[in-house]
């Protein structure tokens, strides 16, 4: 009996001191999830802070911050027709983003964020050895406006032109967002899905522009300045004898506000860059000249219909 009493405590101490298999002490998270799940979790944790939602007029897309100063890579079709867009980070911070370069053939665009303070999280760019058919891939974006959504799949094919094919679910709103490898590196910019039925359903075949095809585009354009607003068509400031001044710069193609003058009537009523003018006094607005001509009549009041972040509102302006 005495011998047994002495052996059991020693046995207990010996088992407690036995090292884990492979000599590695697993973290709490690793011991909780299988390896494949943990990879997905790690990729999302690393990359999602640098994935943004892009709002261009009434449409949503996605993008990736690739420099801490606020350079965003996205798809050309996401920002087509816009010089300024709204960019929303994973923390909810909102920036005016200026389109500084586009490549329609490769469906690429660069956006520079205005007013960045501090350093933003980024996603590193993959090299050729990080892009292999058969590897697991991860897409993060804002499908149907649901920001921060993760989907997974494999890299199914690399086309002769370098485009990537994947079965990871890519839906409207994922456009321009990142396709990532298991190291959390950016391997492609999501651009389209195969849609033979024409109803927008995902059938498991999506396409992305390879980051290898985007590297030259980024290098050639990353230092481009924000567009010169003074060179853009806009309602001119007028003297009292010529009419009233609203105090906005408008893109003539899209009627999106590019800039708002301080202390102007536009700033007072709350207009801001990225807003899109839809109608004047209930009639569709098709050209900035219509607004300019109306202001020259020196009206006492006017009604603007404005789109912002997918919402439409009427704004009453009194002079």
C-alpha positions as CSV (number, residue, x, y, z in Angstrom):
1,X,0.0,0.0,0.0
2,X,2.8,2.4,0.9
3,X,4.6,1.6,-2.4
4,X,1.5,2.4,-4.4
5,X,1.0,5.7,-2.6
6,X,4.5,6.7,-3.6
7,X,4.3,5.6,-7.2
8,X,1.0,7.4,-8.2
9,X,2.1,10.9,-7.5
10,X,5.4,10.3,-9.4
11,X,3.4,9.0,-12.3
12,X,1.2,12.0,-12.3
13,X,4.2,14.4,-12.3
14,X,5.8,12.5,-15.2
15,X,2.8,12.7,-17.4
16,X,2.3,16.4,-16.8
17,X,5.9,17.1,-17.8
18,X,5.6,15.1,-21.1
19,X,6.1,17.5,-24.1
20,X,3.4,17.6,-26.8
21,X,3.8,15.8,-30.1
22,X,6.4,17.3,-32.5
23,X,7.8,19.4,-29.6
24,X,5.4,22.4,-30.4
25,X,3.1,23.9,-27.9
26,X,-0.1,24.8,-29.7
27,X,-1.7,28.2,-29.1
28,X,-5.2,28.3,-27.7
29,X,-6.6,29.1,-31.2
30,X,-4.7,26.3,-32.9
31,X,-5.8,23.7,-30.4
32,X,-9.4,24.8,-30.9
33,X,-9.6,24.6,-34.7
34,X,-8.4,22.1,-37.3
35,X,-5.4,23.2,-39.4
36,X,-7.5,24.0,-42.5
37,X,-9.9,26.2,-40.6
38,X,-7.0,27.9,-38.8
39,X,-5.5,28.9,-42.2
40,X,-8.8,30.6,-43.2
41,X,-9.0,32.4,-39.9
42,X,-5.4,33.6,-40.1
43,X,-5.8,34.8,-43.7
44,X,-9.0,36.8,-42.8
45,X,-7.4,38.3,-39.7
46,X,-4.3,39.4,-41.7
47,X,-6.1,40.7,-44.8
48,X,-9.5,41.9,-43.9
49,X,-8.4,45.2,-42.2
50,X,-7.0,46.3,-45.6
51,X,-10.1,45.4,-47.6
52,X,-12.3,48.4,-48.4
53,X,-15.8,49.0,-49.8
54,X,-16.0,51.4,-52.7
55,X,-19.1,53.4,-53.4
56,X,-19.3,54.9,-56.9
57,X,-22.7,56.5,-57.3
58,X,-25.3,53.9,-56.5
59,X,-23.0,50.9,-57.0
60,X,-20.8,49.1,-54.5
61,X,-17.4,47.4,-55.2
62,X,-14.4,46.4,-53.2
63,X,-10.7,47.2,-53.1
64,X,-7.4,46.5,-51.4
65,X,-5.1,49.0,-49.6
66,X,-1.6,48.3,-50.9
67,X,0.3,51.2,-49.3
68,X,0.1,52.6,-45.8
69,X,-0.4,56.1,-47.2
70,X,-3.7,55.1,-48.7
71,X,-3.2,53.7,-52.2
72,X,-6.1,51.3,-53.1
73,X,-6.1,48.8,-56.0
74,X,-9.5,47.9,-57.5
75,X,-11.2,47.1,-60.8
76,X,-11.6,49.7,-63.5
77,X,-15.2,48.8,-64.0
78,X,-15.9,49.6,-60.3
79,X,-15.0,53.3,-60.8
80,X,-15.7,53.7,-64.5
81,X,-17.0,57.3,-65.2
82,X,-16.0,58.6,-61.7
83,X,-13.1,60.7,-60.7
84,X,-14.0,60.7,-57.0
85,X,-15.6,57.8,-55.0
86,X,-16.3,57.1,-51.4
87,X,-14.1,54.5,-49.7
88,X,-15.1,52.8,-46.4
89,X,-12.5,50.9,-44.4
90,X,-13.2,47.8,-42.2
91,X,-13.3,50.1,-39.2
92,X,-16.0,52.2,-40.7
93,X,-13.7,55.2,-41.5
94,X,-14.8,57.0,-44.7
95,X,-12.5,58.7,-47.2
96,X,-12.9,60.5,-50.4
97,X,-10.9,58.4,-52.9
98,X,-9.5,60.0,-56.1
99,X,-9.1,57.8,-59.2
100,X,-5.5,58.4,-60.3
101,X,-5.1,55.7,-62.9
102,X,-7.2,53.2,-64.9
103,X,-6.5,50.3,-67.3
104,X,-9.7,49.1,-68.9
105,X,-8.1,46.3,-70.8
106,X,-6.8,44.6,-67.6
107,X,-9.7,46.0,-65.5
108,X,-7.5,47.8,-63.0
109,X,-7.7,51.1,-61.2
110,X,-5.7,52.9,-58.5
111,X,-7.4,55.2,-56.0
112,X,-5.6,57.6,-53.7
113,X,-7.4,58.3,-50.4
114,X,-7.6,61.9,-49.2
115,X,-6.9,63.0,-45.6
116,X,-5.2,59.8,-44.4
117,X,-3.6,60.3,-40.9
118,X,-1.2,57.7,-39.7
119,X,-0.5,54.4,-41.5
120,X,-3.2,52.1,-42.9
121,X,-3.1,48.3,-42.9
122,X,-2.0,46.8,-46.2
123,X,-2.0,43.5,-48.0
124,X,1.4,42.3,-49.5
125,X,1.6,41.4,-53.2
126,X,2.4,37.8,-54.1
127,X,5.3,36.7,-56.3
128,X,5.0,34.1,-59.0
129,X,5.8,31.3,-56.5
130,X,2.7,32.3,-54.5
131,X,0.4,31.6,-57.5
132,X,-0.1,28.0,-58.3
133,X,-3.0,26.0,-59.8
134,X,-4.6,23.8,-57.1
135,X,-3.8,26.1,-54.2
136,X,-6.4,27.3,-51.8
137,X,-7.6,30.8,-52.4
138,X,-9.6,33.3,-50.4
139,X,-11.8,36.2,-51.6
140,X,-12.8,39.1,-49.3
141,X,-15.2,41.8,-50.3
142,X,-18.6,43.4,-50.1
143,X,-21.0,41.1,-52.1
144,X,-24.4,42.8,-52.3
145,X,-23.1,45.4,-49.9
146,X,-22.2,42.9,-47.2
147,X,-18.8,44.2,-46.3
148,X,-16.1,41.9,-44.9
149,X,-17.4,38.7,-46.4
150,X,-15.0,35.8,-46.8
151,X,-15.3,33.0,-49.4
152,X,-12.9,30.2,-50.2
153,X,-12.0,27.9,-53.0
154,X,-9.1,26.8,-55.2
155,X,-7.2,28.3,-58.0
156,X,-8.7,26.3,-60.9
157,X,-6.7,27.6,-63.9
158,X,-4.2,30.2,-65.0
159,X,-5.1,31.5,-68.5
160,X,-2.5,32.1,-71.2
161,X,-2.8,35.9,-70.6
162,X,-2.3,35.3,-66.9
163,X,-5.9,35.7,-65.7
164,X,-6.8,33.6,-62.8
165,X,-9.9,31.3,-62.6
166,X,-11.3,30.2,-59.3
167,X,-14.3,28.4,-57.9
168,X,-14.4,30.7,-54.8
169,X,-17.8,32.4,-54.7
170,X,-17.6,35.8,-56.3
171,X,-20.8,37.9,-56.5
172,X,-21.7,41.5,-57.3
173,X,-19.9,43.7,-54.9
174,X,-16.8,41.5,-54.8
175,X,-15.6,43.2,-58.0
176,X,-12.2,44.9,-57.4
177,X,-11.6,43.1,-54.2
178,X,-8.7,40.8,-53.4
179,X,-8.1,37.2,-54.2
180,X,-5.5,35.9,-51.7
181,X,-3.3,32.8,-51.1
182,X,-2.9,30.9,-47.9
183,X,-0.1,33.3,-46.8
184,X,-2.5,36.3,-47.0
185,X,-0.8,37.7,-50.1
186,X,-2.7,39.4,-52.9
187,X,-2.6,37.2,-56.0
188,X,-5.4,38.8,-58.0
189,X,-8.1,41.4,-58.4
190,X,-11.6,39.9,-58.7
191,X,-13.3,41.0,-61.9
192,X,-16.1,38.8,-63.2
193,X,-18.0,35.6,-63.0
194,X,-19.1,33.3,-65.8
195,X,-22.8,33.8,-66.2
196,X,-24.3,31.8,-69.1
197,X,-27.9,32.2,-67.8
198,X,-27.8,36.0,-67.5
199,X,-29.4,36.1,-64.1
200,X,-26.3,36.9,-62.1
201,X,-26.0,33.6,-60.3
202,X,-22.6,32.3,-59.3
203,X,-22.0,28.9,-60.9
204,X,-18.5,28.4,-59.5
205,X,-16.4,30.0,-62.2
206,X,-14.9,33.4,-61.4
207,X,-12.1,35.4,-62.8
208,X,-9.4,37.7,-61.4
209,X,-6.6,39.8,-62.9
210,X,-3.3,38.3,-61.8
211,X,-1.2,40.6,-59.5
212,X,1.7,39.7,-61.8
213,X,-0.1,41.6,-64.6
214,X,-0.9,44.4,-62.2
215,X,2.6,45.1,-60.9
216,X,3.7,47.3,-63.9
217,X,0.5,49.2,-63.7
218,X,1.0,49.9,-60.0
219,X,4.6,50.9,-60.4
220,X,4.0,53.3,-63.3
221,X,1.1,55.1,-61.6
222,X,1.5,54.9,-57.8
223,X,2.9,58.4,-57.6
224,X,0.3,60.0,-59.8
225,X,-1.2,63.1,-58.1
226,X,-4.8,63.7,-57.3
227,X,-6.6,65.1,-60.4
228,X,-6.4,68.9,-60.8
229,X,-9.9,70.1,-60.1
230,X,-9.2,73.5,-61.6
231,X,-8.9,71.8,-65.0
232,X,-12.2,70.0,-64.8
233,X,-15.4,71.4,-66.2
234,X,-17.6,72.9,-63.5
235,X,-20.2,75.6,-62.8
236,X,-18.2,78.8,-62.9
237,X,-18.2,81.3,-60.0
238,X,-20.4,84.2,-61.2
239,X,-20.9,87.7,-60.1
240,X,-24.2,88.9,-58.7
241,X,-25.2,90.3,-62.0
242,X,-24.6,86.9,-63.7
243,X,-26.5,84.8,-61.2
244,X,-26.0,82.7,-58.1
245,X,-23.1,80.4,-57.1
246,X,-23.7,77.0,-55.5
247,X,-20.0,76.3,-54.8
248,X,-19.5,72.8,-56.3
249,X,-17.3,71.2,-58.9
250,X,-19.2,68.6,-60.9
251,X,-17.9,65.9,-63.2
252,X,-19.9,66.5,-66.5
253,X,-20.2,62.9,-67.4
254,X,-21.6,61.5,-64.2
255,X,-22.8,64.7,-62.4
256,X,-20.9,63.5,-59.3
257,X,-19.7,66.3,-57.0
258,X,-15.9,66.4,-57.0
259,X,-15.3,69.2,-54.6
260,X,-17.3,71.6,-52.3
261,X,-16.2,75.1,-51.6
262,X,-15.9,76.1,-47.9
263,X,-18.8,78.2,-46.6
264,X,-20.7,77.9,-49.9
265,X,-24.4,77.2,-50.1
266,X,-23.5,73.6,-51.0
267,X,-21.5,73.1,-47.9
268,X,-24.2,74.7,-45.7
269,X,-26.9,72.3,-46.9
270,X,-24.6,69.3,-46.5
271,X,-23.5,68.4,-50.0
272,X,-20.1,66.6,-50.1
273,X,-17.8,65.0,-52.7
274,X,-19.1,61.8,-54.0
275,X,-22.8,62.9,-54.0
276,X,-24.4,62.5,-57.4
277,X,-27.0,65.1,-58.7
278,X,-30.0,63.3,-60.3
279,X,-32.6,66.0,-60.8
280,X,-33.3,69.7,-60.5
281,X,-36.8,70.7,-59.4
282,X,-38.1,67.3,-60.1
283,X,-36.7,67.1,-63.6
284,X,-33.8,64.7,-64.5
285,X,-30.5,66.6,-64.7
286,X,-28.4,65.6,-67.6
287,X,-25.8,68.4,-68.0
288,X,-24.2,70.8,-65.5
289,X,-25.1,73.6,-67.9
290,X,-28.8,73.1,-67.0
291,X,-27.9,73.8,-63.4
292,X,-25.7,76.8,-64.3
293,X,-28.5,78.3,-66.5
294,X,-31.0,77.9,-63.7
295,X,-28.7,79.7,-61.2
296,X,-28.2,82.6,-63.6
297,X,-31.9,83.3,-63.2
298,X,-31.2,84.1,-59.5
299,X,-33.9,81.9,-58.0
300,X,-34.9,82.2,-54.4
301,X,-35.2,78.5,-53.9
302,X,-34.5,75.2,-55.8
303,X,-34.9,71.5,-55.2
304,X,-32.0,69.1,-55.8
305,X,-32.4,65.3,-55.9
306,X,-29.1,63.8,-54.7
307,X,-27.9,60.2,-54.5
308,X,-25.5,59.2,-51.7
309,X,-24.4,55.7,-50.7
310,X,-27.2,54.0,-52.5
311,X,-29.9,56.4,-51.1
312,X,-31.8,59.2,-52.8
313,X,-33.0,62.3,-51.1
314,X,-34.4,65.7,-52.0
315,X,-32.5,68.7,-50.7
316,X,-34.1,72.2,-50.6
317,X,-31.7,75.1,-51.3
318,X,-32.6,78.7,-50.3
319,X,-30.6,81.7,-51.5
